[in-house]
Amino acid sequence: MGVPLFAAFKNIGKERIGGIWSEVFIECGNVMKEQHIDAGEAWRMAIESKGVNIPLNESDWQELSDFGEMLGKSDRHNQESILDLEKENLEMMESKAKEAMNTKGKLYKNLGALSGAAAVILLI
């Protein structure tokens, strides 16, 4: 509250609770401060440069990009609402990713076992 947005991004990144996301937040804060650009453009640049190691699908990247466009464009109360909404969206994205991981994990595990059984049958 009352902290400039670039400093807030840096503070979030320094907490080191987000793994690769810490780097994205720090980069965004640095870009905003050094290049004097708005939060949306700085966010886009940060996720493009630091987000290459983040395995997200196209719709997830679009969601993150849309979030960046809303940063710093309204008063404090509206920013809080936007952040709360984005937090809910990220929680939904996380649950979908966990569900997909469980489903695909089982699929690949079974596929590995069946492939092994097929190889044994072919060798016999």
N, C-alpha and C positions, 0 to 999 in steps of 0.2 A: 504494500500500500504506500503510494507516494514515491516509490523507487522508479527511476527511469527504466524503460523497457529493456534497453541493452544491458543494464546492470542486473535486472531481474533474470534475464536469460543466462548471464554469466553465473549468478548465484545458484540457479537451478543446476547448471552444468557442474559446478564445483562440488555439489553434494554427492556426486558419484553414485547416485542410486539408479541411474538409468542405463548403465553400460555404454553402448554406442550412442545412445541418445544424449548422454552428457556432452559428447563431442559436438553433436549437432547444435545443442543449445549454446555452448561456448562459442562455436563458430558464428552463430547467428548474432550473438552479442558483440563479438569482435567486428563483424562486417558492418553492423549498424553504427558502431562508434567510429571506426576508422574511415568508412566510406560515406558516412552521413546520408544513408538511404533509409527508406521506410521499412517497417517491420516485415511487411509482406514480401518485398523483394529480397530482403536479407534472409528471411526464412527459406525462400525458394533457392537461393544460392547455397545456403547451408545444407539443405537436404540433397541438393545435387552433388556437392563436393564430399560431404561426409556420409551420405546415405547409400553409397555404392555397395557397402557390405551388409545392407539391411535387406533381407529377402522378403519383399512385399510384392503383391500383384498390382496390376495397373489401377484398379479401383481404390486400393489402399493408398497408393501414391497420390491419386487425385484428391482423396479425402484430406490428406496431409497438406497438399497444396492449397486447397480451399480454406483450410484452417488458417494458414499463413496470411491469406488475403484479408482475413477479418481482424488480424492483430493490429492494435494501435489506431484503429479508425473510429473509436467511439469513447464515451466517458467511462470512468472506472466501474460504475454499476453494470453497464452493458457489457464491458469486457469480462466481468465476473460471470455473467450469464453465458456468454460465448464460451468461456473456459469450462464451465459446468457442462454445457451441452457437448463440447468436444471430449470431455472426460467420459461421458456416457457413450459416445460414439467409439472411443478407443476401447472401452470395456467390452462393447459388443464385438468389435474387430478381434479382440483378444480371445473371447470365448469361441468365435467362429474358427479362429486359427487353432485353438486347442482341440476343438472337435475334429477338424480336418486332420490334425496330427494323429489323433487317436485312431481315426478311421483308416488313414493311409498307413499308419504304423502296423496295424493288424493285417492289412492287405499285403504289405511287403514282407512281413514275417511269414505269413502263410504261403506266399509266392516262393520265398526262399526254401521253405520246407518241401513244398511240392516239386520244385526244381531239383532239389537234392534227391528226392525219391525217384524222379524220372531219370536222373543220371545213373542211379544205382540199377534201375530196371534195364536201362540200355546196356550197362556193362555186364549184366548177367546174361 
